[in-house]
Amino acid sequence: MLRTSQILLAIPFLLLVPGWSAAQSLSPKDIDARLESQLYEVLKLGTDIYNRGSQDACYRLYQGSLMSIVGFLEHRPDYVIRINRALKETNDMTNVSERAFTLRKVIDDLRADIKPVLVNQQANSAPTGNTPGKQSLWIRLGGELTVPLLVDDLVGRVLKNPRINFVRRGTGDLWDANPENITKLKRQFTLWISSVSGGPLKYESKDMKTVHQKMKISDAEFEFFIDELKASLNKYFVPPAEMSELVRQFDAVKKEIVDSTVVKPLWERLGGEPMVTLMVDDFVSRVSKNANVNFSRKGEAKEWPGTPVEVTALKKQLVQWISSVTGGPLKYTGKSIKDAHIGMKVTNGQFTALVLDLKASLDLCKVNQAEQEELLSIVSGFRKDIVEAK
């Protein structure tokens, strides 16, 4: 594992490259070009360090990098102020991850301001006939330096989007999103993009149809995935032409990924917002009265008063959460299920009693057996996030 001291020693090689010391004689455009290039390398290294568990080393890398460049930002005085403020603020923070993310945000924003200017300058100075179309899409996307970063951002997005259900919860083909599997998936994504964009890396895994045949991916889920792909491409300033070209590559294999036999989203089959709201009303009433559930957490450190205002807010969040995990339009903005239940000391028996009450509410609302089983399977998939092991 890399030590903080090793990371600090790397900073001069990333930032103080040959000619950088002569930055005072460079134009603002040239300084921005070097900033963009070097900060890209800093973020690439920082992301790798952070993902390997060295959060403090990542923070120190970002800290040292910003301290090194602030003296060359006279043409961007707003960032001089912002960087100095961020450096001071992070010194007072106790959470190392928060420190790293705070400085990462400053670097991302600086690059976001620099990149469009550079792209515009390059476009204006490009010689006649030197069009991007003469290069492969892989090169125009940034090649092996940029595509893995795009993929890293994309996978992070789709894993968090309940409308995509990337782990295929409730489909019978649940995928374990552990660090090892996620790393392998990102590599396969990178190889596949290389193979369809004229890159040198070869994708030699199973074909798309074989890989996805049991996943029961709906047309809507595929389109939500494309939305996240576009968001990642926008984050890294991929031009519209290249974005469209890559999206077309994904659209070309859509028929091999989407299961045409998949029925409407579970949300619609449950009856949408009116029926789910009715079901949640009955469910909350049942669990509130069920001593085997102890919904108020009576006797525990996190006892819940359950005032009328709190109950109303809880019901709203439950409807939103069910929407988010069943392909509905309502967005859940609360804490993750795991974070929301930390300290509640929910037992396996209490969770089972809660699931039985949910089934009773589904019976009352005359929900079909197939939809009941699908929703109960989804809810049961969160048992490990709700039950607190002794």
C-alpha positions in Angstrom: 0.0 0.0 0.0 1.3 3.5 -0.9 2.3 5.7 2.0 1.4 9.3 2.3 5.1 10.2 2.1 5.4 8.4 -1.2 2.4 10.3 -2.6 3.9 13.6 -1.6 7.1 12.7 -3.3 5.2 12.1 -6.5 3.7 15.6 -6.6 6.8 17.3 -8.1 6.8 14.8 -11.0 3.1 15.5 -11.6 3.1 19.2 -11.4 6.6 20.6 -11.7 7.2 19.0 -15.1 10.0 20.3 -17.3 9.2 23.9 -18.2 6.6 24.4 -15.5 9.0 26.5 -13.4 9.0 28.9 -16.3 5.3 29.3 -16.1 5.6 33.0 -15.4 6.6 33.5 -19.1 3.7 31.5 -20.4 0.4 32.9 -21.6 -2.7 32.2 -19.6 -3.8 29.8 -22.4 -0.6 27.8 -22.1 -0.8 27.8 -18.3 -4.4 26.5 -18.5 -3.3 23.8 -20.9 -0.6 22.6 -18.5 -3.0 22.8 -15.6 -5.6 20.7 -17.4 -3.0 18.0 -18.3 -1.4 17.8 -14.9 -4.7 18.0 -12.8 -6.0 15.1 -14.9 -3.0 13.0 -13.9 -3.5 14.1 -10.3 -7.1 12.9 -10.3 -6.3 9.7 -12.0 -3.7 8.9 -9.3 -5.8 10.2 -6.5 -8.8 8.0 -7.5 -6.6 4.9 -7.6 -5.1 5.7 -4.2 -8.5 6.4 -2.7 -10.0 3.2 -4.1 -7.1 1.2 -2.6 -8.1 2.4 0.8 -5.5 5.3 1.3 -8.0 8.1 1.9 -5.4 10.2 3.8 -2.8 9.8 1.0 -5.4 10.9 -1.6 -6.2 14.0 0.5 -2.5 14.9 0.8 -2.0 14.5 -2.9 -4.9 16.9 -3.6 -3.7 19.2 -0.9 -0.1 19.3 -2.2 -1.3 19.7 -5.8 -3.5 22.7 -5.1 -0.8 24.3 -3.0 1.6 23.9 -5.9 -0.6 25.5 -8.6 -2.2 28.4 -6.7 0.8 30.6 -7.5 0.2 30.2 -11.2 -3.5 31.3 -11.1 -3.1 35.1 -11.3 -5.3 35.0 -14.4 -8.0 33.2 -12.3 -8.1 35.2 -9.0 -11.5 33.6 -8.0 -9.8 30.2 -7.8 -6.9 31.6 -5.8 -9.4 32.7 -3.2 -11.4 29.4 -3.5 -8.3 27.2 -3.2 -7.0 29.0 -0.2 -10.4 28.8 1.5 -10.7 25.1 0.8 -7.2 24.4 2.1 -8.0 26.2 5.3 -11.4 24.5 5.7 -10.1 21.0 5.2 -7.5 21.5 7.9 -10.3 21.9 10.4 -12.2 18.7 9.2 -11.8 15.5 11.1 -13.2 13.1 8.4 -10.4 12.3 5.9 -12.8 11.3 3.2 -14.6 14.6 3.5 -11.3 16.4 3.2 -10.4 14.5 0.0 -13.9 15.1 -1.6 -13.8 18.8 -0.7 -10.5 19.3 -2.5 -11.6 17.0 -5.3 -14.6 19.3 -5.9 -12.3 22.3 -6.3 -10.1 20.5 -8.8 -13.1 19.2 -10.8 -14.6 22.7 -11.0 -11.3 24.3 -12.1 -11.0 21.7 -14.9 -14.6 22.3 -15.8 -13.9 26.0 -16.3 -10.6 25.4 -18.2 -11.7 22.6 -20.5 -14.4 24.4 -22.6 -11.9 27.3 -23.2 -9.2 24.9 -24.4 -11.6 23.0 -26.7 -12.8 26.2 -28.2 -9.3 27.4 -28.8 -8.3 24.1 -30.4 -11.3 24.2 -32.7 -10.5 27.7 -33.8 -6.8 26.9 -34.5 -7.3 23.5 -36.1 -5.9 23.4 -39.7 -8.2 22.9 -42.6 -8.9 19.2 -43.2 -7.7 18.1 -39.8 -11.1 16.8 -38.7 -11.7 14.6 -35.6 -13.4 12.0 -37.9 -9.9 11.0 -39.2 -9.1 9.6 -35.8 -10.8 6.6 -34.1 -13.6 7.2 -31.7 -11.4 5.6 -29.0 -8.7 8.3 -29.5 -11.3 11.1 -29.6 -12.8 9.8 -26.3 -9.3 10.2 -24.7 -8.2 6.6 -25.1 -6.9 4.5 -22.2 -6.3 7.6 -20.0 -9.9 8.9 -20.1 -12.2 6.0 -20.9 -11.5 4.2 -17.6 -12.4 7.4 -15.8 -15.6 7.6 -17.8 -16.4 4.0 -16.9 -15.6 4.5 -13.3 -18.1 7.4 -13.1 -20.7 5.6 -15.1 -20.6 2.5 -12.9 -20.9 4.6 -9.8 -23.9 6.3 -11.3 -25.8 3.2 -12.4 -25.2 1.4 -9.1 -26.9 4.3 -7.3 -29.9 4.6 -9.7 -32.7 2.4 -8.4 -34.6 2.8 -11.7 -31.8 0.7 -13.3 -31.7 -1.9 -10.6 -28.1 -2.7 -11.8 -27.6 -5.6 -9.3 -30.9 -7.1 -10.6 -32.5 -7.4 -7.2 -35.8 -9.3 -7.4 -35.1 -10.8 -10.9 -33.6 -14.1 -9.7 -30.2 -13.1 -11.0 -28.9 -11.0 -8.2 -25.3 -9.7 -8.7 -23.0 -9.2 -5.8 -21.6 -5.6 -6.1 -18.5 -6.3 -4.0 -15.3 -4.4 -4.8 -13.7 -7.3 -6.7 -16.8 -7.7 -9.0 -17.1 -4.0 -9.5 -13.4 -3.8 -10.6 -13.8 -6.6 -13.0 -17.0 -5.1 -14.4 -15.3 -1.7 -15.0 -12.5 -3.5 -16.9 -14.9 -5.3 -19.1 -16.8 -2.1 -19.8 -13.5 -0.5 -20.8 -12.5 -3.4 -23.1 -15.9 -3.4 -24.7 -15.8 0.3 -25.5 -12.3 -0.1 -26.9 -13.5 -2.9 -29.1 -16.4 -0.9 -30.6 -14.5 2.4 -30.9 -11.4 1.3 -32.7 -9.2 1.0 -29.6 -6.3 -1.4 -29.1 -7.9 -3.3 -26.1 -9.9 -6.4 -27.1 -13.1 -7.5 -25.5 -13.0 -11.3 -25.4 -15.8 -12.1 -22.9 -19.2 -13.6 -23.7 -21.4 -11.9 -26.2 -24.0 -9.3 -25.0 -26.9 -11.6 -25.4 -25.4 -14.4 -23.3 -24.2 -12.0 -20.6 -27.6 -10.5 -20.2 -30.0 -13.3 -21.0 -31.2 -13.9 -17.4 -31.1 -10.3 -16.2 -34.7 -9.4 -17.3 -33.6 -5.9 -18.3 -36.6 -3.8 -19.5 -36.5 -1.2 -22.2 -37.0 1.5 -19.6 -34.0 0.3 -17.6 -31.9 0.4 -20.7 -32.9 4.0 -21.4 -32.2 5.1 -17.8 -28.7 3.5 -18.3 -28.2 5.6 -21.5 -29.2 8.7 -19.5 -26.4 8.0 -17.0 -24.0 7.3 -19.8 -24.7 10.7 -21.3 -24.2 12.3 -17.8 -20.8 10.7 -17.5 -19.8 11.8 -21.0 -20.9 15.3 -20.2 -18.9 15.3 -17.0 -15.8 14.7 -19.0 -16.7 17.2 -21.7 -17.1 14.6 -24.5 -18.3 16.6 -27.6 -21.8 15.9 -28.9 -20.6 14.2 -32.0 -18.5 11.6 -30.1 -21.2 11.2 -27.5 -23.8 10.4 -30.2 -21.3 8.0 -31.8 -20.7 6.0 -28.6 -24.4 6.0 -27.7 -25.1 4.5 -31.1 -22.7 1.6 -30.2 -24.8 0.9 -27.1 -28.1 1.2 -29.1 -26.7 -1.3 -31.6 -26.6 -4.0 -28.9 -29.9 -3.0 -27.2 -31.8 -5.9 -28.7 -29.3 -8.3 -27.2 -29.5 -6.7 -23.7 -33.2 -5.9 -23.3 -35.6 -8.8 -22.6 -38.6 -8.2 -24.8 -40.7 -10.5 -22.6 -40.3 -8.2 -19.6 -43.7 -6.9 -18.6 -44.5 -3.3 -17.4 -42.5 -2.0 -14.4 -43.6 -3.5 -11.1 -44.7 0.0 -10.0 -47.3 0.0 -12.7 -48.4 -3.5 -12.0 -48.8 -2.6 -8.3 -51.3 0.1 -9.4 -49.0 3.1 -9.3 -49.1 5.9 -6.8 -52.8 5.6 -5.7 -52.6 1.9 -4.9 -49.2 2.0 -3.4 -50.2 4.9 -1.2 -53.2 2.9 0.0 -51.0 -0.1 0.7 -48.4 2.0 2.6 -51.2 3.5 4.8 -52.4 0.1 5.8 -48.8 -1.3 6.2 -47.7 1.5 8.6 -50.9 1.1 10.6 -50.2 -2.6 10.9 -46.6 -2.4 11.9 -47.3 0.4 14.4 -49.6 -1.9 16.3 -47.5 -5.1 16.0 -45.4 -5.7 19.1 -43.4 -8.3 17.2 -42.1 -5.5 15.0 -41.6 -2.9 17.7 -41.8 -0.2 15.0 -41.3 2.7 17.4 -38.1 1.0 18.7 -39.4 1.2 22.3 -36.7 0.4 24.8 -34.0 1.1 22.3 -31.6 4.1 22.0 -33.3 5.2 18.8 -36.9 5.2 20.1 -39.2 6.9 17.5 -42.0 9.2 18.8 -44.2 8.7 15.7 -46.0 12.0 15.9 -48.7 12.6 13.2 -46.3 14.8 11.3 -43.6 12.2 11.4 -45.9 9.4 10.4 -47.1 11.4 7.4 -43.5 12.1 6.3 -42.6 8.5 6.8 -45.5 7.3 4.6 -44.4 9.7 1.9 -40.8 8.4 2.0 -42.0 4.8 1.9 -44.1 5.5 -1.3 -41.1 7.2 -2.9 -38.8 4.3 -1.9 -41.1 1.7 -3.3 -41.3 3.8 -6.5 -37.5 3.9 -6.7 -37.1 0.2 -6.4 -40.0 -0.8 -8.7 -39.4 1.4 -11.7 -41.7 4.2 -10.7 -41.4 8.0 -11.4 -41.1 9.2 -7.8 -37.6 9.8 -6.6 -36.5 8.7 -3.1 -34.2 11.3 -1.5 -33.8 9.9 2.0 -30.9 8.1 3.6 -29.8 4.7 2.3 -31.7 1.9 3.9 -28.5 0.8 5.8 -27.8 4.3 7.1 -31.4 4.9 8.1 -31.5 1.8 10.3 -28.1 2.1 12.0 -28.5 1.9 15.8 -32.1 0.6 15.7 -31.1 -2.9 16.7 -33.7 -4.6 14.4 -33.7 -8.4 14.8 -34.3 -11.1 12.2 -37.6 -11.9 13.9 -38.7 -8.3 13.8 -37.8 -8.0 10.2 -39.7 -11.2 9.4 -42.8 -9.9 11.2 -42.6 -6.7 9.2 -42.5 -8.6 5.9 -45.6 -10.6 7.0 -47.4 -7.3 7.7 -46.4 -6.1 4.3 -47.9 -9.2 2.7 -51.1 -8.7 4.6 -51.4 -5.2 3.3 -50.7 -6.4 -0.3 -53.5 -9.0 0.2 -55.9 -6.3 1.4 -55.2 -4.3 -1.7 -55.8 -7.4 -3.8 -52.3 -7.3 -5.4 -51.7 -10.3 -7.7 -49.5 -13.1 -6.3 -46.7 -12.7 -8.8 -46.4 -8.9 -8.0 -46.5 -9.7 -4.3 -43.7 -12.2 -4.6 -41.6 -9.7 -6.7 -42.0 -6.8 -4.2 -41.5 -9.1 -1.1 -38.3 -10.4 -2.8 -37.0 -6.9 -3.3 -37.8 -5.9 0.3 -36.2 -9.1 1.6 -33.1 -8.3 -0.3 -32.5 -5.4 2.1 -32.6 -7.7 5.2 -28.9 -7.5 5.7 -29.0 -3.6 5.5 -31.8 -3.4 8.1 -31.1 -6.3 10.6 -28.3 -5.3 13.0 -26.1 -8.4 13.7 -25.3 -8.9 17.3 
